[in-house]
Amino acid sequence: MAMPAASSSSQGRQAWSVLAASTLAFTVCFMVWMMFAVVGIPLRKTLGLSATEFGLLTAMPVLSGSLVRVPLGIWTDRYGGRIVMALLLAATVPAIWAMAYATAYWQFLAIGLLLGLAGGSFSVGTPYVARWFPKSRQGMAMGIFGAGNSGAAVNKFVAPALVVAYGWTMVPKVYAAVMLGTLIVFWLGSAHDPRHLVASGTRFADQLKALRDPKVLKYCQYYSIVFGGYVALSLWMVQYYVGEYGLDIRVAALLAACFSLPGGVLRAIGGWLSDRYGAHRVTWWVMWVSWICLFLLSYPQTDFTVATASGPKTFHIGLDVVTFTALLGVLGVAFAFGKASTFKYVSDDYPANIGAISGIVGLAGGLGGFVLPILFGLLMDATGVRSSAFMLMYGVVWVSLIWMYWTEVRDTDVIGGASPALLATRGPTR
């Protein structure tokens, strides 16, 4: 029997209210998760940290935020996104506040692990909001929710101003108050629907069986670059601008936001494109655009001398700050679309197990965001070349392109015509 129009309208309004409240919560969580991207710069000077130690400091919240994603996704399936998200928001407030009183490097590392809980909010909100919408609009809904990644850009606008005006200790105090207010708004704006829960008799082991599916591993690899790379660069770019171009922290944060902001906000458009054209096509073009941008960003500032007929001449090759920022912005847009398209794969292939699978894929992306800043620091300490960070990511994108070609592209219509491999399997046409 068809649902009455009034009931359907009420359900629609409730779905949008849930989406708005969840997106706000995720935005604030991501802002807190990325706090060390700005606060870490004065801390690096105060504590005398190397590039590797700085990378580890910024990566600690990402580590714990990644590790909790699988259990949080499973608990969301079992108990509902409203209660799980509310408890998560409440648990982060004391940790954020305590950061203002830390003095030793190990204390910041420990607090960073607790702050990482905020990063787990993604695997709660993704299945929570998706189940409030029909399948044909889930990509859009998850894209809008995922636009909360723009919290990384919000952090770059707010935190530098607080650091310059009041010192870095004011940042965690303000963020703790904002998180507490967000908890209240989320609870008032969200709702619970028992029909969205996984059957109570389902065991954790049953939900994790999809790990045997090689497609899950492939989606994990995709997400490790489009999300893990986004997180890593969001954490790394402020200090990159300061070191590479000698900019003030406020200007550096503003330019770094040219990557973080589109990389978060435009995720909603990526969800719409994935609904319209399919996750595969969007992801394929995302990887190629990323490959081109990272190739250009990888080239270091270079001076070389050529012996000419009139004597030696010195030339300089390198990206100026405007070109660098423009390429970084294009990369952010590509990553935004890729984050949405990867989770469109998940909602298409695992509609009954979105929470567990999104937790697993989110874990892979988060681990990418944890490992990459540390590797950036190691490469910087070893080579002294800042652009080595982009060289590393360029190699990771190569892996994604090759894997995608061999498992999908050869047998898929991607750019308007059937592939030779697909035509071969069809046989002669009449």
N, C-alpha and C positions, 0 to 999 in steps of 0.2 A: 504494500500500500504506500502511496506517495506521501512524503512528509508535508504537513500543512505549510502554507506559504509563510505564516507568521512565525512558526517554529523554525523554518529554514532561515528566515531573516535574522532571528535571534541568535541562532547558531553561527551565522556568518559574522555578526557583530562580535560575538564572543571570541571567535577565531582570530579576528583582527586585533582585539584587545590583548589576547594572549601573545600574539606576534609582536605587538608594540612593546609590551612589558618585558618580554624575553629579550628583545633586541636591545632595549635600554640596559638591562642587566648585563648582557654580554659585552656591550660597549664599555661599561664601567669596569667589568672584570678584565677586559683586554688592556684598558688603560693602566690598571694596577699591575698586570702581568708584565708590562713593558716598562715599568718604573725605572729599572736600573739603566735603561738606555740613556737617560738624562742624568739621574742622580749618580750613576756610576762614574761620571766624568770628574766631578769634584772629589768623589771618594777615591778615585784612582790616584789623584795628586796627593791627597791626604795620607793614604796608606802606602804610597809608592809602589803601585802594582805594575807588573810587566803586562805586555799585550796578552799573553796566555792567561795570566791571573785575572785580567779584566774580562776576557772571554768566558772564563769559568764563572765569574761572579754574575755576569748577565745571563748565563745559561742555566743557573740553578733553578729559578722559578719554572723555566721551560721543562726541565727534567721531571720535577714532581708533577707539574701540570699534565705532562704526557703520560706518566705512569698511572695516574688516577683515572684516565679517560675511559679505559675499558670497564672497570667496575662501576663508574658513574653511569656509563651508557646502559649497562645491564640493570642497574638499580632503577634507572628511569623507565625501562621496559616493565619492571616488576612493580614499582611503587608509584610511578607518575612523576612527571617533570616538575610539577609545582613544588612538592615537598622537598625533593632532592635539590632543586636550585635554591630554595629558600635557606636550607641548612648550609649549603655551600657558601652562600653570601655571608651568612652569620659567622661562619667559622673563620673567614678571612679578616674580619675587622680587628680582632686583637693582634694578629700578626702584623698587619699594616701599621698600627699604632706603635708597636714595640720597636719597629725599625728606627724610629726617631731617637731612640736611646741606646742603640748599639754603638760600640766603639772599636771592636776588633774585627779583623777580616773573617775569622771563623764564625763570628756572630752574624755577620751579614750573609754568609753562605747558609747558615742554619735558617735564618729568617726567610731567605730566598726560597728555600724548600717549602716553607709554609705558605708563602705568597703564591706559590705555584698552583695551589688549589683553585685559584681564580681562573687559571687556564683550562681547568677541567670543565668549565661551564659550557664549553662548546658541545661536548658529547652529551650533555643534558638537554640543551636547548634544541639541538638539531632534530632528534626524534620527537621531542615534545611538540614543537611547532608543526612539523611535517604531518603529524596525524590529525591535526585540526583542519587540514585542507585535502581536497580530492587529488588523486594521483596526477592529473593533468596540470595542477598548479603547485605541486610540491617543490619543484625546482625553484620557482619564484619565491615561495615562502622561505625555503632554506637559504636562498640567496639574500633576501632581505635580512633575515636573522644574522647570516654570516657577515653582513655589512658592519656588524659590531666590531669587526677587525679594525675599523676606523678609530677605535679607542687608542690604537698606537699613535695615530696622528694627533688625537686630542691630547695625549700625554706630551707630545712635542710642542704643543701650543701652551699648555698650562704649566708643566713642570719647570721649564727654563725661566719663566716669569717669576715663579715662586722662589727658585734658587737665587736669582739675581736680587730680588727684593728683600727676602727674609732669610736666605740660607737654605741648604738642602734639607734640614730637619723639618722644615715646614711642610714639605711635600707629603710625607707619609701621614702627618696629622690631618691635612686637608683631605687626602684620599680616604682615610678611615671614616671621616664624617660623611663623605660622598657615598661610600659603600653602604653605610648604615641607612642613609636616606633612600638609596636604591632598593634595599631590602624591603622597606615599607611600601614603596611604590609598586614593586613587583608583586608583592602579596595581594595588594588591593586590585591590581589590574589583571592578574592571572586567574586561571580556573582549573578544575580537575574533572576529567571525564573517565569513569571506570572502564568504558569500552575501549580505551586506548592502551590498557594494560595487557601484557603478555599473560597467558593463563598461569595461575599460581602454581600449577604442578610442574611447570617447565623448570628444568635444572640449569645451572650455570653451564655445565658441560654440554647440554643440548644447544644452548645459544652460541657456544664457541666452536661448534663443529664446522662452521663455515670457514674456519682457518685452514682447513684442508683444501679449500677451493683455491686454485692458483690465481683466479681473478682477483681475489681479495689481496693477495700479495702484490699483484700488479697495481691495483688502486693505491695500495700503501706506498709504492714507489713513486707514483705520480704525485701523491699528496706530500711526500717528503720534500719535493722541490717547490711546488706551488705554494704550499703553506709553510713548510720548514724553512724554505729560502726567504719567504716573506718575513717570518719572525726573526730569522738571523740577521737579515739586512736592516730591519727596523731597529734592532738592538745595536747594530754596528755602525750605521751611517752617520750618526751625529759626531762621534769621535773620528770617523773617516774624514768628514768635511773639515773638522778642526785641524787634524794632522796634515791632510793632503793640500788643503787650500788656505790654511791659516785663518779661518773664520771665527768670529765670536760665537759663543755657544747658542745664543738666541737666533742668529742668522743661520747657523748650521742646523739647528732643530727645525727652523722654518723650511729650509731647502729639503731636509730629510723627509718632511711631511709631504712633499711633492710625490714621494714614493708611497708612503704609508696611507695617505688619504685615499687616492684612487684605488690602491690595493685593497682597501676595505669597503668603501662606499659602493664601488662599481660591481661588487660581487652580486648584488641584486640583478643587475643587467645580465651578468653571466648566467644566473639562474633562469632568467627569461629566455635567453638564447639557447640554453640547454633544453628547455621545454620545447622550443620551437624547432630547433635543428638537430637535436640529439646530443648526448654527452660526448659521443665519439668525435664528431666533426669539430666541436668547439675545442676539445682537448688537443686534438691533432694540430690545429692552427696555433693554439696557445704555446705548444712546445716549440714550434718553428720560430715564432716571434721572440720567445725567450732566448732561443739559441742565438739569433742574430744580435739581440741587445747585449747578451753576455759576452759574445765574441768581441764586440766593440769596446765594452767596458773593461775587458781584460787587459787591454794594451796599456802598459805602464808609461809614465812620463819618461821620455827618452831623448837624450842628446847624443848625436853622433857626428863625427868629423869625416869629411870626404876630401881626399887629395885631388885638387883640380889643377888645370893648367896655370891658373893664376895664384895657386897656393891653397892651403887647407881652408875649408869652409865648414862651419858648424851649423847643423840643422837641429830643430826641436820638433818632436812629434808627441802629442799628448792631448787629452781632452781638456778643454777649458771648463770652468764651472757651469756655464750655461748649457753646453752640449751634454756634459755629464748628467746634469739634472734632468734634461729632456729625455735622454735614454733611460734613466732610472724611472722616470714617470711612465714611459711606455711599458717598461718591464713590470711596474706595479699594476697597470691595467691588465696585462696578460695574466699575471698571477691571480688577480681578482676573478677573472673569467674561469681560470683553471681550477680554483678552489671550489667554485660553484658546480662546474661540470663534473668534477670527480665525485661529488656527493649526489649528483643526479644519477651517475652510474649506480651508486649504492641504493638509492630509493627505487630505481628500476629493477635491479636484480635481487634485492633482499627486502621486499616491502613488509614482511612479517617479522623481520629481525633488524630493523634499522638501528635501534639503540646499540646492540652489541657490535654490529659491523661498523657503524660510524665511530664507536669507541676505539675499535681496532685500527681503523684507517686514521683516525685522529691521533692515536698513539704514535703511529709511524711519522705523521707530519710533525708532531711535537718533538719526537726524538731527533728528527732532522733539524728542528730549530734549536735543540740542545747541543748537538754535536757540531754543527757548522760554526757557531761563534768560537768554540774552542779551537777548531781547526784553523779558522781565520787567524786567531792569535798565534798559534804554532807556526803557521806559514809566515806571518809577519815577523816574528822573532827570528825565524830561520833564514829568511831571504831579504827582509827589509823592504819588500815590495808590497805596497798596500793593495794593489789591484790583483794580487794573488788570490784574494777572496773570490773575485769574479771568475778567475781561471778555474778554481775548484768547482764552482757552480756550473760553469760551462760544461765540464766533464760529466756532471750528474745529469744535466739535460740530455746529453748525448745518449746516456743509458736509457732514459725514458723514450727517446725517439726510436732507438733501435728496437727496444722491447715492444713498443706500440706497433711498429711496422710489421714485425714478424708475427704478432698475435692478432692484429686487427686490420691494419691497412691493406694488406695483400688481398683480403677477402671482403673488403668493404668499399662501397661507393662513397668516396670522401669529397671529391671535387667535381662531381657531375657525371662521371663515366665509370662503368664497371672496370675493376682491375683485371689485368691479364689472368691472374690466378683464379679469380671468380669466373671469368669467361671459360677457362679451361675446364672447370668443374661442371659447367652447364652443358658443354658439348655443342655441336653445331646447331645453328638456328635455322628455322625454316623460312 
